[in-house]
Amino acid sequence: MVAPAALRVVRCGGSALHGARAVFSLAGGRRAPSDPAGPSRPSSLCRFLLCASGDFVKMYSVATEELVRLLRGHSDLVTGVQLAPHNHLQLYSCSLDGTIKLWDFTDGILIKTFTIGYKLLALYALPTSEDSVFVIIPKRGERDTFQLASVKLTKAAGQDTEAKEVSVVLEGVDVSPKCTAFGRECEYVASVKGTNLQVYFFKRKQLNRFSLRAKTAKGGNNVFTCVACHPQEDCIATGHADGKIRLWRNFNHKKEYTYSTLHWHHDRVMDLAFSAEGTSLLSGGVESVLVQWHSGSDCKKDFLPRLGSAIEYVSISSDSTFCCTSHTDNRITIINSNLRFSKTIQGLIKAREVKTGLVVDPRTKALVLNGEPGHLQFYCLQTDRQLYSLDIVQQEYIHQAGLNQSDLVRVAFSAQGKWLATVEERKETDLELQLKLWFFDEKTQSFKLNTRISMPHEDRITAMCFRDTDELEDDSLMLVTAGRDCVFKVWVILEDTDPEAQQSLSWSCDFVGSYHNYQATNCCFSEDGSLLAVSFGETVTVWDSSTWDLKCTFCHPPGKIRNICFGRLTCSKYLIGATDHGFLCCWNLLSCALEWSAHLNIIVLQPDPLSEHIAAVSWLLKESSLFVFKPSEPRPICIQRKLCKEKIQFAAFVPRDVPETIGSEKYLWLRRSQLFFLTDRQELMTVSTKPLEERLTLSSKQLAVEESLPVTAFSLLLGKHRHQQSQGSVDFGKVIHHHHEQDSPAVKELLHTPAHVLPSASFLCPIFINSLLISKENKSAEEVPDEVEMESEEAEDDSDEENNVTETKQEDTVPIESLGETTYKLSKSEEKELRKIRKVDYSWISVF
């Protein structure tokens, strides 16, 4: 029996694209042999950008911004990527899981995994070290102390290898990869931390240390922030917290060193990078401006401003034709050599604070949440890219601390995504609130503002929801808002009869409800829209949505109601609530009684829109745990304790396009919807039962290639043809015999192996040709006589047969050789004797 797959947490998207410095592949080279000529397949004739993102390495096309490939295999955060110095079609990656992986990134093949035994925080691959790399590792036994070490990558057989030869090069280095750099021809390494610069010379085994005062007389801050080394000269560039750049020379002498200063940045220098020839230096900082310094001169410099957010990393291609900047808002900007903007790759924007929660757009199945200040971002989970950004506040945002500016706090979609409701607030002397209703315009394929309502409540809005019923029309569509002003309001659509009105539909308040002057905290509609539940402090009230009569109340003191939701489908008679005192309660709406309760500190409660399942996330002892249950059953279906060590803020079920194949009954709740989490660090995660894709055999690689073909007319036609072939093989398997079933594994490997690792053509050609020359005599003894019998009857009796088969004349017995297997064919006389024997009727034996 196969053990059921375990549930594991995967950083599925939204991970920081600026977690490590991105690298450009080299231009030119071969096209991967397994790649079709389609536009979405990777080819080394193009140039790619490879960057770390969560547990994956992502490969983007520089020309189209398209995500071409996702390299999976690491089980923790990827912290570094480097091109293999001696093979530009291979890539090294390191991770906190303690492994270094070698990839053929053009084919997506994991070549080798080296287990180091340490958490790896940065990676450096040098052309002078063919069988070793440099990594930053934590020092055992000491907290927050890190070392630069050399790791020898053994060439032992097998895909998984332990790299035990780890030698420390520098002590006390900074954990950031941009605080360590290797110098000209890798003769030395420079590392900065605090106010200290240390340079180690490999050949002389000499270590020079240089220190600066933390503060200058004029108030400058000399703390080092980054370092870069000139590729052709003995020159080290260091960035500092006060915006200065120092160019160090003659540092091979401890006391005779010199440095010059460049200054433009008004705040800390985030990263530095020399061009391939060393003729220019690029710097980036919090000003969102890329500065190009020419020949180390303070006078000659160019600027590329308004890049959106602070620059975290700067990368330059090996031929200096492209550079890219990685930004703190999870964006990568690709820039031409003439300092002109080329392309942008936008991931999930890290907002200052996510107040809207995770909302799913019914139209695009995109996640919707806070993005840029005052904007909603629509984030595609499949491509890990932002679809578009919607400006809600429609005011220019001023990047200055202390200013009170409008902020987006609530979002809700109608069931079909036709309407969007947003709430924005601004706190000055008095609270300013605006409720906006947006209508989706089919012509422009965008949302247009329909109704603006100033101060819909007298205090902050705590919750908002539409009546979630697909069958309802606009005239019965409802929006409910709950506020700290102790009321909830029902908003409906009214039709304007004035012919001169700019729009025929607008929203207006239809009902105001309250309960004992308590603050309204949560609201939700039942699945059929007939009931509305509103929580007031420790009490949950249930209202009839047609008459707005109060039907019943549920109370579970102590503790205020933190979350509420209705059951769905067969569990629609239940109402679930979680309190801030650590209780999860289930009430029966038919009996108006408490069905069951559990002592759990639930912080997130999320129902699946396509099933009866409800996901609840608890927070206890600085760890998040997941519970999945049906309201009709008090025992959870799935319990995943210690899901992650980060606090989960929000969760959302996203319907799948195609139901997932789940092997374990315990995880069938993942079949139709996928559960996503957003942590307090704004990391987007999901749960999966699929194992890590540690290995890709040649056959599975080919299957992956076929599955990743673009959906074009040709691919659809090709898929239909393959489907017909497979159907024919199944339906007529007893009649049709495919010659390729007899091919040896060597030939199959030949057809699926990349060309650059194959032997010479002169060696392979005879084997390949012989494998294609498969004679009829290689068939089984049962198949050959039947065909021969029909042929002989036609030749000897001249009678009409249903199948006319032309016999191919063969010579006398000659051995045929096929990949080491030798078979002998029958002579004419032997075949004739065999036919006579077969004509004898032996049916009389059946009587006995």
KEVOVEX-19657 format. One record per residue (C-alpha): residue in three letters; x, y, z. Coordinates in steps of 0.2 Angstrom, whole numbers, plus 5000, padded with zeros to 4 digits. Last residue first. Example, Ala and Ser with C-alpha at 12.3 -4.5 7.8 and 13.67 -1.06 7.14 Angstrom:
! residues 2
SER506849955036 ALA506249785039 
This chain:
! residues 848
PHE493848224877 VAL492648304865 SER493948454862 ILE495148334854 TRP494048324839 SER494448504835 TYR496248454829 ASP495948494811 VAL497548494801 LYS497848664792 ARG499148714804 ILE500348574800 LYS500248614782 ARG500748794785 LEU502248744796 GLU502848634782 LYS502748774769 GLU503648894781 GLU505048774783 SER505248754764 LYS505348944762 SER506648964775 LEU506249024792 LYS506949184800 TYR508349194813 THR508449314827 THR509949404835 GLU509749534849 GLY511249644852 LEU510449804847 SER509549724832 GLU510449594822 ILE509649494808 PRO510249314805 VAL509949254787 THR508949104782 ASP508649094764 GLU508049254754 GLN506449344758 LYS504949374746 THR503749504753 GLU501949434754 THR500649554749 VAL499149544761 ASN497349534754 ASN496149524769 GLU494449464766 GLU494949314755 ASP494549274738 SER495149104732 ASP496649074721 ASP497048914730 GLU498948914732 ALA499349094732 GLU497849154742 GLU497949014754 SER499749044757 GLU499549234761 MET498149194773 GLU499249064782 VAL500749184783 GLU499749314792 ASP499049184805 PRO500849104806 VAL501649274811 GLU500549324826 GLU500649164837 ALA502549144836 SER502849324841 LYS503449454829 ASN505249484826 GLU505049394810 LYS504049544803 SER505649644802 ILE506249794813 LEU507349904803 LEU507150064814 SER508250004828 ASN509649964815 ILE509650144810 PHE509850204828 ILE511250084832 PRO512150124816 CYS511950314819 LEU512450334837 PHE514350304835 SER514550414820 ALA513350544828 SER514550574842 PRO514050544860 LEU512550644868 VAL512650774881 HIS512450924870 ALA510950854861 PRO509850844876 THR509150664879 HIS507450614874 LEU507650524857 LEU509250444863 GLU508450384879 LYS507050294869 VAL508450214858 ALA509350154874 PRO507750084881 SER507549964867 ASP506249984854 GLN504949834853 GLU503449944857 HIS504050054843 HIS503349924831 HIS501549954836 HIS500349804834 ILE498549844829 VAL497349704831 LYS497149664849 GLY497449844854 PHE496049904844 ASP495150004856 VAL496550054867 SER497850094854 GLY496550184844 GLN496050294859 SER497850334861 GLN498050384843 GLN496450484843 HIS497050574859 ARG498750614850 HIS497850684835 LYS496750794846 GLY498250854856 LEU499150904840 LEU497550994834 LEU497451084850 SER499351124850 PHE499151194832 ALA497751304836 THR498651374851 VAL498651334870 PRO500451344873 LEU501351184877 SER501751154895 GLU500950984896 GLU502050914882 VAL503650984890 ALA503150904906 LEU502950734898 GLN504650754890 LYS505350794907 SER504450634914 SER505350534901 LEU507050604905 THR506850594923 LEU506450744933 ARG506950744952 GLU506550844967 GLU504850884962 LEU504250904980 PRO502750794984 LYS500950844980 THR499850864995 SER499751054995 VAL499351195006 THR499551375001 MET500551525005 LEU500651715001 GLU501951805011 GLN501351975018 ARG502451965033 ASP500851955044 THR500451795033 LEU499251785019 PHE498451615016 PHE497751525001 LEU496651375000 GLN496351284984 SER494551234978 ARG493851084970 ARG494850944976 LEU495651024992 TRP494250955003 LEU494650784998 TYR496150795009 LYS495750655022 GLU495150545008 SER496950535002 GLY497450514983 ILE496750684978 THR496650724959 GLU496250904958 PRO494650974950 VAL495051084934 ASP494851274934 ARG495051274953 PRO493951384964 VAL494951494976 PHE494651474994 ALA495351625004 ALA496351655020 PHE496851805030 GLN498051865044 ILE499151705047 LYS500451725060 GLU502051655055 LYS502751495062 CYS501851385050 LEU500651245049 LYS501151195067 ARG499651085068 GLN498751015053 ILE497050945058 CYS495950875044 ILE494150815044 PRO493750895061 ARG492650805073 PRO491050915077 GLU490150855061 SER488750945054 PRO489751105053 LYS491051015042 PHE492851035047 VAL494551095042 PHE495751145056 LEU497451225052 SER498751275065 SER499751435066 GLU501251445078 LYS501751585091 LEU501151485106 LEU499451475099 TRP498651555083 SER497151455076 VAL496651445058 ALA494851385053 ALA494451315036 ILE492551275033 HIS492051125022 GLU490251115015 SER490751134997 LEU491051254982 PRO491051424992 ASP492351355004 PRO492051435021 GLN493451545029 LEU493751575048 VAL495351655053 ILE495851705071 ILE495251545080 ASN495951525097 LEU495151355100 HIS494051285114 ALA492751195104 SER490851215103 TRP489351105098 GLU487551115092 LEU487051275102 ALA485251305100 CYS484051395088 SER483251225084 LEU483151265065 LEU484651385065 ASN485851255073 TRP487251345081 CYS489151305080 CYS490351385091 LEU492251405091 PHE492951475107 GLY494551555112 HIS494151715121 ASP494151815105 THR492651725099 ALA492351615084 GLY490551595076 ILE489751465064 LEU487951465059 TYR487151295054 LYS485651255043 SER486651275027 CYS487551115031 THR486951015016 LEU487451155004 ARG488351295014 GLY488651335032 PHE488551515037 CYS489951625043 ILE490451725059 ASN492151795065 ARG492751885080 ILE491251875091 LYS491651965108 GLY492151855123 PRO491351785138 PRO489951745133 HIS489151645120 CYS487551725114 PHE486451685099 THR484951785094 CYS483351745084 LYS482251805070 LEU482451995070 ASP481252055056 TRP482052135041 THR480552095030 SER481452005015 SER483251985023 ASP482551905039 TRP483751945052 VAL484951835063 THR485851925078 VAL487551855085 THR487951925103 GLU489551945112 GLY489852125104 PHE488552145091 SER488652015077 VAL487652025061 ALA486851875052 LEU485751905037 LEU484551775032 SER483651735015 GLY485151755004 ASP485151574998 GLU486951545005 SER486651645021 PHE487251815022 CYS488651885032 CYS489052025045 ASN490352065058 THR490752195071 ALA489152295075 GLN489452395090 TYR488152375104 ASN486652495105 HIS485452365111 TYR485452285093 SER485352395078 GLY484652405060 VAL484552535047 PHE483652495031 ASP483552555012 CYS485052665010 SER485352714992 TRP486352654977 SER486152714959 LEU485552654942 SER485052754927 GLN486652854924 GLN486953034919 ALA485153084923 GLU484253194910 PRO482853054908 ASP482453064927 THR481752904931 ASP483252854941 GLU483252664946 LEU483652624964 ILE484952494969 VAL484952434987 TRP485952475003 VAL485652395020 LYS486452475035 PHE487152405051 VAL487052505067 CYS488152535083 ASP489152675076 ARG490652555075 GLY489952505059 ALA489152365048 THR488852375030 VAL487652275020 LEU487452275001 MET485952214992 LEU485452154975 SER483552134972 ASP483252254958 ASP484952214951 GLU484452034948 LEU484651884960 GLU485051714953 ASP486851714958 THR486551734976 ASP487851814988 ARG486951964996 PHE488452074996 CYS489552105011 MET490352235022 ALA491252235039 THR491952355052 ILE491552525045 ARG492252665055 ASP491152795064 GLU489652905059 HIS489252785045 PRO488952815026 MET490052965028 SER490053015009 ILE489252904997 ARG489952894979 THR488952794967 ASN489352724949 LEU491252724948 LYS491852624933 PHE492652454934 SER493552384918 GLN493252284903 THR493052444892 LYS491452374884 GLU490952254898 ASP490952394910 PHE491052324928 PHE490052444940 TRP490852524955 LEU490052574972 LYS491052684983 LEU490852715002 GLN491752865008 LEU492252905026 GLU493153055034 LEU493553045053 ASP493753215061 THR495353305065 GLU496153215051 LYS495853025049 ARG495552975031 GLU494452825026 GLU494052725011 VAL492752595008 THR492552494992 ALA491052404984 LEU491252314968 TRP489752264956 LYS489652134942 GLY490852014950 GLN489551874948 ALA489251854967 SER489452044971 PHE491252094976 ALA491752164993 VAL493252284998 ARG493652375014 VAL495052485021 LEU495752595007 ASP496752735014 SER496552925012 GLN498053025018 ASN498553085035 LEU500353155033 GLY501653105046 ALA502953025035 GLN503053095017 HIS502753005001 ILE501253104994 TYR499953004986 GLU499053084972 GLN497153064973 GLN495952934964 VAL495552844980 ILE495152684971 ASP496452674958 LEU496252494951 SER497852394948 TYR498052264934 LEU498452084931 GLN499852074944 ARG500951924941 ASP501151754950 THR500651674933 GLN499351554940 LEU498951654955 CYS498451814946 TYR498451974957 PHE497152104955 GLN497852254965 LEU496752384973 HIS497452564974 GLY497452704987 PRO499252674992 GLU499952534980 GLY499152374983 ASN497852324995 LEU496952164991 VAL496152064976 LEU496651884972 ALA496151834955 LYS494851714950 THR494651824934 ARG492751854935 PRO492351804953 ASP493751914960 VAL494251834976 VAL494551934992 LEU495951925004 GLY495852055018 THR495452235014 LYS496652305028 VAL498352245021 GLU499652365029 ARG501052455021 ALA500752355005 LYS501852224998 ILE501452214979 LEU501252044973 GLY502352024958 GLN502652154944 ILE503952114930 THR504352274921 LYS505152304904 SER506252424894 PHE506652584903 ARG508052674895 LEU509752684903 ASN510752674887 SER511152494892 ASN509352444892 ILE508352424908 ILE507252284915 THR506252334931 ILE505852194944 ARG504452224956 ASN504052164973 ASP503652334981 THR505452334988 HIS506252344971 SER507352234961 THR508352334947 CYS508852264931 CYS510252284919 PHE510452254900 THR511752264887 SER513152254899 ASP513952094891 SER513851994907 SER512152064912 ILE512052194926 SER511052174942 VAL510552304955 TYR509652254971 GLU508452334984 ILE507852494974 ALA506552584984 SER504952614975 GLY504152664958 LEU505552684946 ARG505252864945 PRO507052914940 LEU508352854928 PHE509852964930 ASP511552994922 LYS513253044930 LYS514853134925 CYS515253254939 ASP515553134953 SER516753034942 GLY517052854945 SER517252824927 HIS515452864923 TRP514252854938 GLN512452784933 VAL511152824946 LEU509552724947 VAL508152824955 SER506752754967 GLU507352874981 VAL507652734993 GLY509252684985 GLY510152624969 SER511952634962 LEU512652594945 LEU514552604942 SER515252634924 THR516852594914 GLY517052434924 GLU517052324908 ALA515652214914 SER514752364922 PHE514952384941 ALA513552354953 LEU513052444969 ASP511552424981 MET510452504994 VAL511352664997 ARG510652745012 ASP509752915011 HIS510053075002 HIS510852994987 TRP512053104977 HIS513753084984 LEU515353004977 THR516952994988 SER518752954985 TYR519752824994 THR521552794999 TYR522552645007 GLU524252675013 LYS524052605031 LYS523452425028 HIS524252405011 ASN523252294999 PHE521952425000 ASN522852534986 ARG521152594981 TRP519452614989 LEU517952704980 ARG516752774993 ILE514852804989 LYS513952915001 GLY512052905004 ASP512152925023 ALA511952735026 HIS513452695016 GLY513852614999 THR515652534996 ALA516552524979 ILE518152424979 CYS519552454966 ASP520952344961 GLU520552354942 GLN519752234930 PRO518052184937 HIS517852324950 CYS517252264966 ALA515552294974 VAL515052324992 CYS513452365002 THR512652455017 PHE514252515027 VAL513952625042 ASN514752795039 ASN513352905044 GLY513653085041 GLY513353215055 LYS514653345049 ALA515953285062 THR515753105055 LYS514752975064 ALA515152785065 ARG517052815063 LEU517752705050 SER518752545050 PHE519852445038 ARG520452265040 ASN521652175029 LEU521751985028 GLN523251895020 LYS523151725013 ARG524451775000 LYS523551684986 PHE521751714993 PHE521851894998 TYR520551945011 VAL519852115012 GLN518852175028 LEU517852335029 ASN517152385046 THR515852515051 GLY514452395052 LYS514852245041 VAL515752245025 SER516552105015 ALA517852105001 VAL518551954993 TYR520251934984 GLU521051864969 CYS519451824960 GLU520051884943 ARG519752064950 GLY518752064966 PHE517451954975 ALA515952034984 THR515152025001 CYS513852145008 LYS512652124994 PRO512351945000 SER511552005016 VAL512051905032 ASP513552015036 VAL515251935038 GLY515951895055 GLU517251765050 LEU518051745033 VAL518651595023 VAL517851445032 SER518151275024 VAL516651155020 GLU517150985013 LYS515650885017 ALA514650905001 GLU513350765002 THR512750704985 ASP511050674978 GLN510950644959 GLY512150494959 ALA513950474955 ALA515250584964 LYS515850744956 THR516050834973 LEU515551014975 LYS516851084987 VAL516151224998 SER517051385003 ALA516451475018 LEU515951655022 GLN515351655040 PHE513851715050 THR513451765068 ASP511651805072 ARG511751675087 GLU513251575090 GLY513451395093 ARG513651355075 LYS514151505064 PRO512751535051 ILE513251505033 ILE513651625018 VAL514151525003 PHE515651514991 VAL515751384977 SER516851234972 ASP517251124958 GLU517651244944 SER518451384955 THR519151524944 PRO517551564936 LEU516751604953 ALA515051544960 TYR514451654974 LEU512951594985 ALA512051685000 LEU511051625015 LEU511351445016 LYS510651355031 TYR511951225035 GLY512151035031 ILE512851055014 THR511750935004 PHE512250944985 THR510850914973 LYS511150874955 ILE510450894937 LEU508750964940 ILE508050984923 GLY507051134917 ASP507651114899 THR508351294898 PHE508751294916 ASP509951144916 TRP509951154935 LEU511251124949 LYS510551124967 ILE511351184983 THR510551114998 GLY510351175016 ASP508451195016 LEU508851385018 SER509151385000 CYS510451384986 SER510351394967 TYR511651354954 LEU511251374936 GLN511751284920 LEU511651344901 HIS513151454903 ASN514251304907 HIS515951344915 PRO515451484927 ALA513751404932 LEU512551544933 GLN512151604951 VAL510551604961 GLY510351644980 THR509251634995 VAL507851514990 LEU506651495004 ASP506251315009 SER505951145002 HIS506951174986 GLY506451074971 ARG505451174958 LEU506151274944 LEU504751384937 ARG504851414918 VAL504451544905 LEU503651684916 GLU503351814902 GLU504151984903 THR504151974883 ALA505952014878 VAL506851974894 SER505951814896 TYR505751764914 MET506451614924 LYS505851594942 VAL506851494955 PHE505651424968 ASP505451414987 GLY505051594988 SER505551694973 ALA507351684967 CYS507751764951 LEU508251714933 LEU508151834919 PHE508151764901 ARG508951804885 CYS508451714869 LEU509351594858 SER509451494874 SER507651444871 PRO506251434883 ARG504551384876 SER503151514876 PRO503351564858 GLY503251394850 ALA504651314841 PRO504551154851 ASP505851134865 SER506550964867 PRO508250994859 ALA508551154869 ARG509051294856 ARG510851324856 GLY511851474860 GLY511551654859 ALA511351784874 LEU512051734891 SER510751714905 PHE510451864916 VAL510551854935 ALA509351914949 ARG510151974966 ALA509251884981 GLY507551914990 HIS507052044978 LEU505651944969 ALA504851934986 SER503551794987 GLY501851834980 GLY501751654975 CYS501451484980 ARG502551474996 VAL502151294999 VAL501451225016 ARG501351035017 LEU499950905019 ALA500650735019 ALA500350615005 PRO499550455009 ALA500650295011 VAL500650184996 MET500050005000 
